[in-house]
Amino acid sequence: MSRFADQEWNAEQDAPSEFHYTTKVLPALHADAPAIVEAAKWICRGELVAFPTETVYGLGADGLNDAAVAKIFAAKGRPQDNPLILHIATLDMLDPLVKDVLPAHYSALQRLWPGPITFIFEKSERVPDRVTAGGSTVAIRMPTSEVARALIAQANTPIAAPSANRSGRPSPTTASDVLEDMDGRIPLILNGGACDIGVESTVVDLTEDPAVILRPGYYPPSMLDTFFPGIYLDPALVGDNRISAPAEKAPSLQTLPPPKSPGMKYRHYAPRARVTVYMGKEEAVKSRMMDDFHVLHAQGERVGFMVFEEAAKELSLLLSPEDAVVRSLGTEGMMDTMGQRIFRLMRELDRHHCDAIFIHGVESVGYGIAIMNRLRKAAGGNIIHVS
């Protein structure tokens, strides 16, 4: 379980100052797209390729090639102690990467994979230490995306892949997002269109008993309890969530091991603009946002709003495009739509040169647990509860 607080990371400090690639963007909307063959050749040569999954775009390398994996950290400016996820195309690829899989766990994998969920296992000797940040466990997932699985199968190797963004930035959900961060840093981006989910996979630690959710995602704890009785959220994630760790699993002050999952240690998902998340009823939140907007506007700052559909319509009538940028998170209560939009809109508001972004948060229930996890990290914990 995690005892890591979010730490700041300067994405520039661990990356080479020059990259020599002319980045191509090729269409790959289906599993037999010709670009997948070219992408697999790059992977086999020890190079990087960005590719679509159902969650976010991944930045992939041959997961068994230590030198290739090192290029991921360089291209992203990613800290070396932040582990990666290995992506596989079939269950047959799992066994050589792990020490053991319990029969009950194997049954769950057959039902949950392919899907937006990652599992933590004790790693085998085949997995490079660089993938696991020197830890004894490895994170593995089988994506739903047919393009992703076709790339893995064509390359005939597990593909190590974090999100295809500069470290700390909002995760990319379109090929253009990837190009914004990775142009010149990698040779190829597979354009599979917009990601269906837009939030990274749920990460479940199967080396603990009961299993532990290290990163919330599309699959909420209530659904996963069917497969892993007693599953709970890592204490570092609990906050205002209702599913907490058993008392005997509480954090200790012992020396911290390497994190088992990405997203456990450093601040993530942050746009360049300052983010504030507002919690409360729509009218109260809208009123407080307007009060705060007037303060910043008087100081010459440009504000972006990410609010639900009705509030977006009202704010668009009240505010001129020169003064503020208003974007809709969709209909209130439609978590799938909100999940698809949060990272895309953060990037869009950055492109509009906003100095601050105001976001209406949601209750941490179901899929809302994952959405609020991302928003808290993007905001650096800057959350205002409006009564």
Secondary structure, DSSP 8 states (H G I E B T S, - for coil): ------B---TTTTS-S------EEEE--STT-HHHHHHHHHHHTT--EEE--SSS-EEEEETT-HHHHHHHHHHHT--TTS--EEE-SSGGGTGGGBS---HHHHHHHHHH-SSSEEEEEEB-TTS-TTTTTT-SEEEEE--S-HHHHHHHHHHTS-EE--BSSSTTS----SHHHHHHHHTTTSSEEEE--S-SS-S--EEEETTSSS-EEEE--SS-HHHHTTTSTT-EE-HHHHTT-S----GGG---SS-----SSTTSSB--S--SSEEEEEES-HHHHHHHHHHHHHHHHHTT--EEEEE-HHHHHHHHHHS-TTTEEEEE--STT-HHHHHHHHHHHHHHHHHTT-SEEEEE---SSTTHHHHHHHHHHHHTT-EEE--
